[in-house]
Structure formats: structure tokens, C-alpha cells
Amino acid sequence: MEKLNLILLLSSIAITISSIPFAHANISQEPKAVEKWFEKLSHAKPKITKLHFYFHDIVSGKNPTAIPIAQANSTSHSPSSFGLLAVLDDRLTIGPEINSTTIGRAQGIVGAASLDEFSLLMSLNFVFTNGKYNGGTLSLLGRNTVLNEYREMPIVGGSGVFRLARGVATAKTYFLSNSSGDAIVEYNGVVLHY
């Protein structure tokens, strides 16, 4: 009976997952289509795309989008929060307003990686779910010195409309609540892709 219940549960999960609409833009992700895309690449000219959006990092309330997942024993005594790790699924929007149109999510892991200053190691995917980049992703991996006015981080890859992407993202804090820790960060990106 337990085995039958497990099979029914797994079947219902598979049906639920298969019914979720996934955004794929107009680029096929099938292996043969990807192979053909690469064959045409030698004749393709790189494109430059400029991006501008806002990142809503909510750490307070009942529905935070960024939550701590681990910390060192010494983290609570560190002035830079050294050793703290958090996972996030933050909204990306057209404007800074909370009700601004959502164009995607920033999903990944950040860690406080400096003993001396509040600096994060960021490993994020910008997942675009709305608009002309729907289905595309950009991968960011870099150092975010949060207290600096502007921070520059490398874009190291992408998928969908951003296949083989490379570029730079700059971040500037638009809003930070000292009481809750919630923040809105303005991002600008310049991306080279095919």
C-alpha cells in the first residue's frame, strides 16, 4: 500500500510539473537544434544588448525572497557578517515601485565573503519570464561590495536569447530600509551575445 501511495504521489508531482508553462522564447533547446545553432555560429555577428531593471530583495515579513541558509559560529560577531550564506529568488522589475511589471527573477546564492568589509560573493541567474527576453537567462558570478555606490560584476554566461553571453552588470542601491533590511537595487547591464 505504501508503494502504491508513493507511486501515486510521484505521478501527481510529475503531472503538476508537466502542466507548468515554461518560457522558452523562440529558441529550441532540443539537442539537435542547439547543435545546428552552433554550426551557424561561425557566420554570426555578436550583438550588444543593454539592460536596465530593478532587483527587489525582501528579507523581512511573512514572504521573504532572500533567506539565510547557513552561517559560521563566528558570523554573529563579525562586523562584515563573514560566513553568512543566503539563497534568493528576488523579483526583477521594470521600475523601482513594488507594483512595477515583473520581467523575471534573480535566483541564486550569496555569501558574505570578506573579513573586513560587507562584500558578497554572488552566484545568480537572472531568469527573464516576461517581455522580449522571455525564456533567456544571464549568469552573474562576482564580488558585490554592497556599501560602494556602484558595483561592477561580470556576466559569465547565458541561455536562450543570451546564449554564450558575456558582459558586465553594474548595481546601485536605489532603496535600503535600515529597519527591515529590505532593498531595491538598480541594475544596468551590457551583454555581448549571439
Order of alpha helices (4+ residues) and beta strands (2+ residues): alpha-alpha-beta-beta-beta-beta-beta-beta-beta-beta-beta
